[in-house]
């Protein structure tokens, strides 16, 4: 079977964005007068949509969460211009180009809202290769399983694979009944990734490229 519809998570899979996300979170938390947290704790916020992460990890709900998302967005628009804090993992752009040239249909399924996701796609040169984009809304609602279900409804689940670095990505694939690749170079621990029982795992971008190219040539 040839897997031709490849959906990627964005943060921790295509982009090394954690430094920018953590800095933006800290600026938001200072503005909101929230107690400081260390990197290990804030790493929990990298992956889930803010509509889930802010109540669970920062105790913010309702109007407070809405304000926090807006404040975060204001800081992130500035912080994420710094390429020392946000950039594709080495080899990602070349991988996307190779997959596209080999006939794969490529997409992104991300809990980011649409505007920043589109900005990143354009800024880092992904746009020529990405044919599908599924994102959270502006209120931070973007649970990964729901997003992947929408993608499966729009594209069909046959020959579709989800690539991601966190439980949220791989659990979504399991729930939707599609193949998955767990990447070990991202922000999820090895225990988290292997606990989800992905179809494949990739240690690095080169390994991910090999796995995905092999899917395209399987009889």
N, C-alpha and C positions, 0 to 999 in steps of 0.2 A: 504494500500500500504506500502511496506517495502522499506525504503531508505537505500541502501547499499553502495553507492559511496559517501564518505564524504571527501570534499576538504577543507583544512584549509589554511587560511592566516598564515604567519609566525610571523612577528613583531606585537606585541600587541595582538596576539591571542594564539600562542604557546609559544612565547618568550617574556619576559620582557626585551626588548632591547633598550628602549628609552634612558637610561643614556649613553650607549655606542655609540649610533647613535649621540646624541647631542654632546658628547665630541669629536667624530671624525669630526663632522661638524665644531666645533669651531677651532680645530687644522687646518683643511683645510682652513677655512676662514682667519685665522691669516697668514698662508703661502701665501694666495692669496691677502692679504691686503684688505680684504672686511670689511665693517663696522660691529661691533658686533651686535648681536641680542639677545633678551631675550628668555627664555625657551618657553613661550607661542607662540612666533613667529616661532621659529625653530620647534615646534611640528607640524607645517604644512608640514614639510619635512618628517615626519614619516608616511608612507603610500603610497603616489604616487611614481611612478618611477622617478628617478632623471632627466630623459629626459623631464618630465613635471614639477617637483618641482623646479629644478634649474632655469629655465627661469622665472617661475611665482613668486618665492619667493626670489631668490637671483639675478635675472637679468642677469644670465649667459647663453650665447648661443654659438654655433659654437665651435671654438677652445678653448675659455675660459672654456666652459662647459666640454669639453673633458679633459682638463688639471685638472679641479676641481675634476672630477670623479676619475681620476688617483691618485691625491693627497689624496683625501678622502680614497680611497682603501688602500693606503700605511699606513695611520694612523689607519684605522679600523682593519687591520690585527693584529696590536699590541694591540689596545685598547680592542678588543673583546676577548682577551685571559683572561681578568679580569672578573672572575665570580661574582664579586660584582657589575659589570656594565651590565652583560649579563647572563641570566639564564632562564630556563623554568619557567613559572608560577607554583606554587605549585599544584600538582595533575595532571599536564598535562601528564607526562609519564605514570602514572597509568591509566589514561583515555584512552590513545592510546592503551595500552596493553589490557584493557578490551574490547574495541571496536573491536580490531583485533581478539581476542579470540572468540568474539560473531559472527564473520563472516563478519564484515564490510570490504570494500575495501577502504583504506585510502590513501589520497594524499595531496600534498601541492601545492598551487598556489600562488606564491609570486613575487613581483616586485624586489626582490633581484636578482643579477646575479647568475649564476649556481654554480660557485666555492664556494663562501661563504655559499650559501644555503646547499650545500652538506657537507661542513665542519661542519655546525651547526647540521645537521641531524646525522652525525656520532658522533660528540662530546657529544651530549646530549642523546644519546641512542635511537633516534627515528628510526634508520635505519631498524630494524627488522619488523617494522609495516607500513612503508611507501612504497607503491607500485607505486606511480605516482608522478612526480615532473615536474612542469611547472614554468619556471623562465624567468626573463629578460635576455637580452643579455649583453655582456661586455660593451656596450656603454650606458647602462642605459635605453634601450628601453624595457618597460615591462608594458604597460597599462593593467590594471587588466581585463577589459572586453575582450580585445583581447586574453589574456592568458586563461581566462575561456572558451572562444569560442573554442580555440584550444583543451582544455581538453574535452569539449563536443563532438567535432568532433572525438577525439581519443577514448573516452570511451562511448559515447552516453549520452544524457542528461537525459534519463529516470532514475528515482531513484537516482538522484544526488543532493547533497545539498552542498551549499557553506557556510563556517563559517568564519566570519571576524569581525573586530572591527572598520572599517572605511567605509565611503560612497563608496569608490572605490570598496570594496568587495561586498557590498550589492547592489549597482547599477549594478555591473557586473552580479550578480545573477538575478536581475530583467530583465535586457536586454536579458540574455540567457534563460529566462523562467524556471529557476530552483528554488527549495526551498532554503531558507536561514536562518541562525541563526546569529543574531547580538549579539556580546558579549559586555557587559557593563563594564567589568573589564579592558578593553584595553584602547586605546588612543583616541578614538572618544568620543565626548560628547553624553549625553543621547539625546539631541535634534537632533544631527546628525544621531544617530542610529534610533530613532523612526521616523524621517523624511523620512527614506528610506523604511519604512513599511516592515521590514523583516517578514518572516513567523513566526519565534519564536525569543525571546530574552532571554539571560541568564545573570543573575546578577553576577555569579561567575563560577569557573571551575566545582564545584560540580553540579551546575544547568545545565551547558552545558552537562556534562556527562549524567545526567538524560534524558535530551531532546533527545540526540543522541541514547542512549540505547533504549528509547521508540520507536524511529523510526524503530529500527531493529526488534521489536517484534509486530508491528502493523500488523493486518491481511490484 
